[in-house]
Amino acid sequence: MKMKWDMLFDVLYRIVIVIWRYLMKIRWDILLPLLIALAGWFVVNWLSSQRDQENKRRELYVQYLLEAYQNLMDAACYEKFDGSEKTFRLVAKASANIQLFGNDKQIQMDQKVTDEYAKGKTVSLTELLEDIRSDLRKELKLSATEQKLHWLKIEKKNQNKVPVNSETIQGN
């Protein structure tokens, strides 16, 4: 039995010696920088890929939440909330975007708004809009604001300009 182990050890020793001699013949002054450059290229490529994916995610997040914000503002300020198809589409599209891209708080507020609206109750969009605005400002690296939402609503009948601080919508 000892003979087999001695033979195995001898074969492994010879293999290591052959590999060592081969490695000694290699010009490490050329090969080592090449291996380091190749490893660096893989690392940089992987990091760039990760950065690009994160940037695309952020871009989509901002795009869809901004669209939801604008649709809710349009529905609340510029459309008559009389159950028209245009107004319904604005709110439905905004709600879908919030359900997909919003945070837990925004999704919860959106569900409350849509449930109340479906029951025919008057709902306020101010809290939801302010939360979306806050998230968008943070994502775009803009300074936070404590200012309440304030927008201008122009009524078409007599072209009165009415500043609005809190807009509500009436369900059917």
Number of C-alpha atoms within 10 A of each C-alpha: 5 7 8 9 10 11 11 12 12 12 12 12 12 12 12 12 12 12 11 11 11 10 11 10 8 11 9 12 8 9 11 12 11 12 12 11 12 12 12 12 12 12 12 12 12 12 12 12 12 12 12 12 12 12 12 12 12 13 13 13 19 19 15 19 22 19 17 25 24 15 20 23 20 15 23 23 20 15 17 14 18 13 13 10 10 14 20 15 14 20 21 16 17 24 24 15 20 27 16 13 18 21 13 11 12 21 19 14 17 22 15 13 21 17 14 16 17 13 12 13 15 15 17 17 19 19 15 20 20 18 17 22 18 17 20 19 15 12 13 12 9 11 8 12 10 7 7 11 14 12 14 12 17 15 12 9 6 7 9 10 11 11 11 13 11 15 17 14 20 18 18 12
